[in-house]
Protein backbone atom coordinates (compact mmCIF):
# COMPACT_ATOMS: atom_id res chain seq x y z
CA UNK A 1 0.00 0.00 0.00
CA UNK A 2 1.16 3.57 -0.60
CA UNK A 3 2.88 5.57 2.11
CA UNK A 4 1.34 8.47 3.99
CA UNK A 5 1.13 11.91 2.31
CA UNK A 6 3.99 13.01 4.58
CA UNK A 7 6.28 10.18 3.40
CA UNK A 8 9.10 11.15 1.03
CA UNK A 9 8.56 10.66 -2.68
CA UNK A 10 10.93 8.55 -4.79
CA UNK A 11 10.60 8.89 -8.57
CA UNK A 12 11.79 5.76 -10.39
CA UNK A 13 12.55 6.04 -14.10
CA UNK A 14 13.30 3.21 -16.50
CA UNK A 15 11.95 -0.21 -17.36
CA UNK A 16 8.86 -2.11 -16.40
CA UNK A 17 8.73 -5.70 -17.63
CA UNK A 18 6.04 -8.37 -17.75
CA UNK A 19 7.91 -11.06 -15.82
CA UNK A 20 6.81 -14.65 -16.46
CA UNK A 21 8.42 -16.73 -13.67
CA UNK A 22 8.74 -20.50 -13.88
CA UNK A 23 10.00 -22.52 -10.90
CA UNK A 24 11.80 -25.61 -12.14
CA UNK A 25 13.74 -28.49 -10.60
CA UNK A 26 16.77 -27.74 -12.72
CA UNK A 27 17.82 -25.37 -15.49
CA UNK A 28 19.03 -27.71 -18.24
CA UNK A 29 21.21 -27.10 -21.22
CA UNK A 30 19.35 -27.13 -24.55
CA UNK A 31 17.87 -28.95 -26.29
CA UNK A 32 15.46 -29.71 -23.45
CA UNK A 33 11.81 -29.79 -22.52
CA UNK A 34 10.91 -29.60 -18.83
CA UNK A 35 7.83 -29.05 -16.67
CA UNK A 36 7.58 -26.11 -14.26
CA UNK A 37 6.59 -26.68 -10.62
CA UNK A 38 4.82 -23.32 -10.55
CA UNK A 39 4.23 -20.22 -12.65
CA UNK A 40 3.44 -16.58 -11.97
CA UNK A 41 3.24 -13.34 -13.90
CA UNK A 42 3.73 -9.86 -12.51
CA UNK A 43 5.50 -6.53 -12.91
CA UNK A 44 9.28 -6.63 -13.02
CA UNK A 45 12.09 -4.50 -14.34
CA UNK A 46 14.70 -2.56 -12.40
CA UNK A 47 12.97 0.78 -11.94
CA UNK A 48 9.52 -0.77 -11.44
CA UNK A 49 10.79 -3.16 -8.76
CA UNK A 50 12.60 -0.27 -7.07
CA UNK A 51 9.41 1.80 -7.03
CA UNK A 52 7.37 -1.05 -5.56
CA UNK A 53 10.04 -1.50 -2.88
CA UNK A 54 9.95 2.19 -1.97
CA UNK A 55 6.19 2.02 -1.42
CA UNK A 56 6.21 -1.22 0.55
CA UNK A 57 8.94 0.21 2.77
CA UNK A 58 6.75 3.15 3.72
CA UNK A 59 7.54 5.78 1.11
CA UNK A 60 5.66 7.17 -1.85
CA UNK A 61 6.77 6.37 -5.38
CA UNK A 62 6.07 7.46 -8.93
CA UNK A 63 7.06 5.35 -11.93
CA UNK A 64 8.14 7.06 -15.15
CA UNK A 65 8.54 4.86 -18.18
CA UNK A 66 6.95 3.37 -21.27
CA UNK A 67 4.84 0.37 -22.23
CA UNK A 68 3.26 -0.61 -25.53
CA UNK A 69 -0.44 -0.81 -26.32
CA UNK A 70 -0.12 -4.58 -26.67
CA UNK A 71 -1.52 -7.36 -24.47
CA UNK A 72 1.14 -6.83 -21.79
CA UNK A 73 1.01 -3.05 -21.50
CA UNK A 74 -2.25 -2.23 -19.75
CA UNK A 75 -2.11 -5.17 -17.29
CA UNK A 76 1.32 -3.91 -16.21
CA UNK A 77 -0.05 -0.40 -15.73
CA UNK A 78 -2.89 -1.79 -13.62
CA UNK A 79 -0.47 -3.90 -11.56
CA UNK A 80 1.74 -0.88 -10.80
CA UNK A 81 -1.27 1.19 -9.81
CA UNK A 82 -2.45 -1.64 -7.55
CA UNK A 83 0.91 -1.45 -5.77
CA UNK A 84 0.17 2.15 -4.86
CA UNK A 85 2.44 3.80 -7.42
CA UNK A 86 1.70 7.09 -9.14
CA UNK A 87 1.68 6.06 -12.81
CA UNK A 88 0.80 9.45 -14.30
CA UNK A 89 4.32 9.37 -15.80
CA UNK A 90 3.77 6.00 -17.51
CA UNK A 91 3.29 6.42 -21.25
CA UNK A 92 1.33 3.92 -23.37
CA UNK A 93 3.00 4.06 -26.78
CA UNK A 94 0.75 3.28 -29.77
CA UNK A 95 2.21 0.39 -31.72
CA UNK A 96 4.89 -0.21 -29.10
CA UNK A 97 5.81 -3.62 -27.73
CA UNK A 98 6.15 -3.94 -23.96
CA UNK A 99 9.32 -5.47 -22.42
CA UNK A 100 8.87 -9.12 -21.39
CA UNK A 101 11.01 -11.51 -19.35
CA UNK A 102 10.98 -15.29 -18.89
CA UNK A 103 12.58 -16.16 -15.53
CA UNK A 104 13.59 -19.75 -14.70
CA UNK A 105 14.26 -20.29 -10.98
CA UNK A 106 15.73 -23.50 -9.53
CA UNK A 107 15.32 -24.76 -5.92
CA UNK A 108 18.57 -23.03 -4.90
CA UNK A 109 17.24 -19.66 -5.96
CA UNK A 110 19.54 -19.39 -8.96
CA UNK A 111 17.88 -18.09 -12.08
CA UNK A 112 18.18 -17.74 -15.82
CA UNK A 113 16.47 -14.77 -17.44
CA UNK A 114 15.48 -14.42 -21.07
CA UNK A 115 14.52 -10.82 -21.75
CA UNK A 116 12.94 -8.88 -24.57
CA UNK A 117 13.55 -5.18 -23.99
CA UNK A 118 10.58 -3.99 -26.00
CA UNK A 119 10.34 -2.27 -29.37
CA UNK A 120 8.87 0.86 -30.84
CA UNK A 121 8.68 2.65 -27.50
CA UNK A 122 10.57 5.74 -28.63
CA UNK A 123 13.50 7.44 -26.92
CA UNK A 124 12.42 11.10 -26.82
CA UNK A 125 11.97 12.20 -23.17
CA UNK A 126 10.18 15.43 -24.11
CA UNK A 127 6.87 14.24 -22.63
CA UNK A 128 8.26 13.54 -19.14
CA UNK A 129 6.72 15.67 -16.34
CA UNK A 130 10.12 17.03 -15.32
CA UNK A 131 8.62 19.87 -13.30
CA UNK A 132 7.53 17.27 -10.73
CA UNK A 133 11.13 16.26 -9.97
CA UNK A 134 11.41 19.05 -7.41
CA UNK A 135 8.71 17.31 -5.32
CA UNK A 136 10.88 14.20 -4.87
CA UNK A 137 13.32 13.27 -2.14
CA UNK A 138 15.28 11.14 -4.60
CA UNK A 139 15.30 10.09 -8.26
CA UNK A 140 16.18 6.44 -8.94
CA UNK A 141 17.04 5.45 -12.53
CA UNK A 142 18.07 2.36 -14.42
CA UNK A 143 20.15 2.48 -17.64
CA UNK A 144 17.51 1.05 -20.00
CA UNK A 145 16.35 4.48 -21.22
CA UNK A 146 19.46 6.60 -21.60
CA UNK A 147 17.74 9.71 -22.93
CA UNK A 148 15.13 9.67 -20.18
CA UNK A 149 17.76 9.35 -17.46
CA UNK A 150 19.80 12.21 -18.92
CA UNK A 151 16.79 14.55 -18.99
CA UNK A 152 15.48 13.62 -15.55
CA UNK A 153 18.92 13.71 -13.93
CA UNK A 154 19.54 17.21 -15.30
CA UNK A 155 16.21 18.38 -13.89
CA UNK A 156 16.98 16.74 -10.55
CA UNK A 157 20.42 18.31 -10.32
CA UNK A 158 18.93 21.74 -11.04
CA UNK A 159 16.38 21.16 -8.26
CA UNK A 160 18.93 19.79 -5.78
CA UNK A 161 17.33 16.32 -5.77
CA UNK A 162 19.82 13.42 -5.33
CA UNK A 163 19.97 10.90 -8.18
CA UNK A 164 20.62 7.17 -7.67
CA UNK A 165 21.66 5.06 -10.67
CA UNK A 166 21.20 1.30 -10.84
CA UNK A 167 24.41 0.51 -12.71
CA UNK A 168 23.28 -2.85 -14.05
CA UNK A 169 24.91 -4.63 -16.97
CA UNK A 170 24.61 -2.39 -20.02
CA UNK A 171 26.63 -1.09 -22.90
CA UNK A 172 29.82 0.58 -21.70
CA UNK A 173 29.05 3.77 -23.63
CA UNK A 174 25.70 4.13 -21.83
CA UNK A 175 27.16 3.76 -18.35
CA UNK A 176 30.06 6.07 -19.20
CA UNK A 177 27.51 8.68 -20.27
CA UNK A 178 25.14 8.27 -17.31
CA UNK A 179 27.43 7.84 -14.30
CA UNK A 180 28.74 11.45 -14.33
CA UNK A 181 25.14 12.69 -14.29
CA UNK A 182 24.21 11.11 -10.95
CA UNK A 183 25.06 11.46 -7.26
CA UNK A 184 25.00 7.79 -6.21
CA UNK A 185 26.20 5.19 -8.74
CA UNK A 186 25.50 1.68 -7.43
CA UNK A 187 26.63 -1.07 -9.78
CA UNK A 188 26.12 -4.79 -10.03
CA UNK A 189 29.33 -6.78 -10.51
CA UNK A 190 28.72 -7.15 -14.30
CA UNK A 191 27.68 -3.50 -14.52
CA UNK A 192 30.90 -2.28 -12.91
CA UNK A 193 32.87 -4.52 -15.26
CA UNK A 194 31.05 -2.88 -18.18
CA UNK A 195 31.77 0.61 -16.86
CA UNK A 196 35.44 0.00 -16.00
CA UNK A 197 36.71 -3.00 -18.01
CA UNK A 198 39.81 -4.66 -16.61
CA UNK A 199 39.72 -2.76 -13.31
CA UNK A 200 39.51 -4.21 -9.82
CA UNK A 201 36.26 -3.34 -8.00
CA UNK A 202 37.88 -0.55 -5.98
CA UNK A 203 39.62 0.85 -9.06
CA UNK A 204 36.29 0.82 -10.90
CA UNK A 205 34.62 2.71 -8.08
CA UNK A 206 37.41 5.31 -8.08
CA UNK A 207 36.95 5.73 -11.81
CA UNK A 208 33.24 6.37 -11.24
CA UNK A 209 33.98 9.03 -8.61
CA UNK A 210 36.51 10.68 -10.91
CA UNK A 211 34.03 10.86 -13.80
CA UNK A 212 32.04 13.77 -12.36
CA UNK A 213 30.42 15.13 -9.19
CA UNK A 214 29.49 11.61 -8.02
CA UNK A 215 29.15 11.51 -4.24
CA UNK A 216 29.14 7.74 -3.79
CA UNK A 217 30.11 4.75 -5.92
CA UNK A 218 29.24 1.22 -4.83
CA UNK A 219 29.00 -2.33 -6.13
CA UNK A 220 26.62 -5.00 -4.80
CA UNK A 221 28.41 -8.36 -4.59
CA UNK A 222 25.73 -10.81 -3.46
CA UNK A 223 26.83 -12.92 -0.52
CA UNK A 224 29.97 -10.79 -0.24
CA UNK A 225 27.95 -7.71 0.64
CA UNK A 226 28.36 -4.20 -0.72
CA UNK A 227 31.60 -2.33 -1.38
CA UNK A 228 31.37 1.47 -1.47
CA UNK A 229 33.59 4.49 -1.78
CA UNK A 230 33.11 8.22 -1.23
CA UNK A 231 35.32 11.09 -2.45
CA UNK A 232 38.49 11.54 -0.43
CA UNK A 233 38.33 8.13 1.26
CA UNK A 234 41.62 6.27 1.52
CA UNK A 235 39.93 2.93 0.91
CA UNK A 236 36.54 1.46 0.17
CA UNK A 237 34.21 0.31 2.95
CA UNK A 238 32.24 -2.91 2.99
CA UNK A 239 28.78 -3.75 4.31
CA UNK A 240 28.62 -7.50 4.97
CA UNK A 241 25.66 -9.38 3.54
CA UNK A 242 22.89 -10.57 5.83
CA UNK A 243 23.11 -14.37 6.22
CA UNK A 244 19.91 -15.58 4.58
CA UNK A 245 19.14 -18.65 2.50
CA UNK A 246 18.19 -17.41 -0.96
CA UNK A 247 15.18 -18.95 -2.66
CA UNK A 248 14.92 -16.52 -5.60
CA UNK A 249 17.48 -13.79 -6.23
CA UNK A 250 15.41 -12.19 -9.02
CA UNK A 251 14.85 -8.52 -8.24
CA UNK A 252 17.00 -8.47 -5.09
CA UNK A 253 19.29 -5.83 -6.58
CA UNK A 254 16.31 -3.77 -7.75
CA UNK A 255 14.84 -3.82 -4.24
CA UNK A 256 18.24 -2.80 -2.86
CA UNK A 257 18.22 0.27 -5.12
CA UNK A 258 14.65 1.22 -4.25
CA UNK A 259 15.36 0.88 -0.54
CA UNK A 260 18.58 2.86 -0.85
CA UNK A 261 16.82 5.65 -2.76
CA UNK A 262 14.15 5.81 -0.06
CA UNK A 263 16.85 5.90 2.61
CA UNK A 264 18.48 8.83 0.80
CA UNK A 265 15.10 10.58 0.60
CA UNK A 266 14.67 10.03 4.34
CA UNK A 267 18.10 11.57 5.01
CA UNK A 268 19.84 8.45 6.33
CA UNK A 269 23.67 8.59 6.52
CA UNK A 270 25.41 6.38 3.98
CA UNK A 271 26.32 3.48 6.33
CA UNK A 272 22.75 3.38 7.69
CA UNK A 273 21.29 3.55 4.18
CA UNK A 274 23.57 0.72 3.02
CA UNK A 275 22.50 -1.49 5.92
CA UNK A 276 18.82 -0.71 5.36
CA UNK A 277 19.05 -1.46 1.63
CA UNK A 278 21.10 -4.62 2.24
CA UNK A 279 18.44 -5.93 4.61
CA UNK A 280 15.66 -5.23 2.09
CA UNK A 281 17.58 -6.95 -0.72
CA UNK A 282 18.38 -9.95 1.48
CA UNK A 283 14.73 -10.44 2.40
CA UNK A 284 13.73 -10.25 -1.26
CA UNK A 285 16.30 -12.97 -2.08
CA UNK A 286 15.16 -15.10 0.87
CA UNK A 287 11.41 -14.87 0.31
CA UNK A 288 11.14 -14.10 -3.40
CA UNK A 289 8.88 -11.17 -2.49
CA UNK A 290 9.48 -7.51 -1.69
CA UNK A 291 9.44 -6.94 2.10
CA UNK A 292 7.60 -4.27 4.05
CA UNK A 293 9.17 -1.88 6.56
CA UNK A 294 8.34 -4.00 9.60
CA UNK A 295 10.13 -7.00 8.09
CA UNK A 296 13.23 -4.95 7.34
CA UNK A 297 13.24 -3.38 10.79
CA UNK A 298 12.92 -6.84 12.30
CA UNK A 299 15.96 -8.13 10.41
CA UNK A 300 17.94 -5.02 11.34
CA UNK A 301 17.20 -5.63 15.01
Secondary structure in CASP SS format (residue, H / E / C, confidence):
PFRMAT SS
TARGET T0000
AUTHOR 0000-0000-0000
METHOD secondary structure of the structure
MODEL  1
X C 1.00
X C 1.00
X C 1.00
X C 1.00
X C 1.00
X C 1.00
X C 1.00
X C 1.00
X E 1.00
X E 1.00
X E 1.00
X E 1.00
X E 1.00
X E 1.00
X C 1.00
X C 1.00
X E 1.00
X E 1.00
X E 1.00
X E 1.00
X E 1.00
X E 1.00
X E 1.00
X C 1.00
X C 1.00
X C 1.00
X C 1.00
X C 1.00
X C 1.00
X C 1.00
X C 1.00
X C 1.00
X C 1.00
X C 1.00
X C 1.00
X C 1.00
X C 1.00
X E 1.00
X E 1.00
X E 1.00
X E 1.00
X E 1.00
X E 1.00
X E 1.00
X C 1.00
X H 1.00
X H 1.00
X H 1.00
X H 1.00
X H 1.00
X H 1.00
X H 1.00
X H 1.00
X H 1.00
X H 1.00
X H 1.00
X C 1.00
X C 1.00
X C 1.00
X E 1.00
X E 1.00
X E 1.00
X E 1.00
X E 1.00
X E 1.00
X E 1.00
X E 1.00
X E 1.00
X C 1.00
X C 1.00
X C 1.00
X C 1.00
X H 1.00
X H 1.00
X H 1.00
X H 1.00
X H 1.00
X H 1.00
X H 1.00
X H 1.00
X H 1.00
X H 1.00
X C 1.00
X C 1.00
X C 1.00
X E 1.00
X E 1.00
X E 1.00
X E 1.00
X E 1.00
X E 1.00
X E 1.00
X E 1.00
X C 1.00
X C 1.00
X C 1.00
X E 1.00
X C 1.00
X C 1.00
X E 1.00
X E 1.00
X E 1.00
X E 1.00
X E 1.00
X E 1.00
X C 1.00
X C 1.00
X C 1.00
X C 1.00
X C 1.00
X E 1.00
X E 1.00
X E 1.00
X E 1.00
X E 1.00
X E 1.00
X C 1.00
X C 1.00
X E 1.00
X C 1.00
X C 1.00
X C 1.00
X C 1.00
X C 1.00
X C 1.00
X C 1.00
X C 1.00
X C 1.00
X C 1.00
X H 1.00
X H 1.00
X H 1.00
X H 1.00
X H 1.00
X H 1.00
X C 1.00
X C 1.00
X E 1.00
X E 1.00
X E 1.00
X E 1.00
X E 1.00
X C 1.00
X C 1.00
X C 1.00
X H 1.00
X H 1.00
X H 1.00
X H 1.00
X H 1.00
X H 1.00
X H 1.00
X H 1.00
X H 1.00
X H 1.00
X H 1.00
X H 1.00
X H 1.00
X H 1.00
X C 1.00
X C 1.00
X C 1.00
X E 1.00
X E 1.00
X E 1.00
X E 1.00
X E 1.00
X C 1.00
X C 1.00
X C 1.00
X C 1.00
X H 1.00
X H 1.00
X H 1.00
X H 1.00
X H 1.00
X H 1.00
X H 1.00
X H 1.00
X C 1.00
X C 1.00
X C 1.00
X C 1.00
X E 1.00
X E 1.00
X E 1.00
X E 1.00
X E 1.00
X H 1.00
X H 1.00
X H 1.00
X H 1.00
X H 1.00
X H 1.00
X H 1.00
X C 1.00
X C 1.00
X C 1.00
X C 1.00
X C 1.00
X H 1.00
X H 1.00
X H 1.00
X H 1.00
X H 1.00
X H 1.00
X H 1.00
X H 1.00
X H 1.00
X H 1.00
X C 1.00
X C 1.00
X C 1.00
X C 1.00
X C 1.00
X E 1.00
X E 1.00
X E 1.00
X E 1.00
X E 1.00
X C 1.00
X H 1.00
X H 1.00
X H 1.00
X C 1.00
X E 1.00
X E 1.00
X E 1.00
X E 1.00
X C 1.00
X C 1.00
X C 1.00
X C 1.00
X C 1.00
X C 1.00
X C 1.00
X E 1.00
X E 1.00
X E 1.00
X C 1.00
X C 1.00
X C 1.00
X C 1.00
X C 1.00
X C 1.00
X C 1.00
X C 1.00
X C 1.00
X C 1.00
X C 1.00
X C 1.00
X H 1.00
X H 1.00
X H 1.00
X H 1.00
X H 1.00
X H 1.00
X H 1.00
X H 1.00
X H 1.00
X H 1.00
X H 1.00
X H 1.00
X H 1.00
X H 1.00
X C 1.00
X C 1.00
X C 1.00
X C 1.00
X H 1.00
X H 1.00
X H 1.00
X H 1.00
X H 1.00
X H 1.00
X H 1.00
X H 1.00
X H 1.00
X H 1.00
X H 1.00
X H 1.00
X H 1.00
X H 1.00
X H 1.00
X H 1.00
X H 1.00
X H 1.00
X C 1.00
X C 1.00
X C 1.00
X C 1.00
X C 1.00
X H 1.00
X H 1.00
X H 1.00
X H 1.00
X H 1.00
X H 1.00
X H 1.00
X H 1.00
X C 1.00
END
